[in-house]
């Protein structure tokens, strides 16, 4: 798969998730913690990518399950309006392509109307 294919696939998945959140009454403009999951082939790769993200302040990255299923959880406090979330999601997908990880998408808590 090329980077372009990855970005297209990611954009489609992001739009599907936004539709689901919209159906739950989410207010996209309300900032909240958004979690991005990057699956790594090894603990070493997970540690390298977490350091890269933290060193350049792209988000707050922590490694998880280094022994069994290494991954990086990146948390960014942001609104999820389509242009913003797709830009950040696309960036995370590109980071995965560059470092040899698998991008597993993003999630957040719904910020519904009161």
ABEGO torsion letter per residue (X at the ends): XBAAAAAAAAAAAAAAAAAAAAAAGBBAABBBBBBBBBBBABAAAAAAAAAAAAAAGAEBBBBBGAAABBBBBBBBBBBABAAAAAAAAAAAAAAAAAAGBBBAEBBBBBBBBX
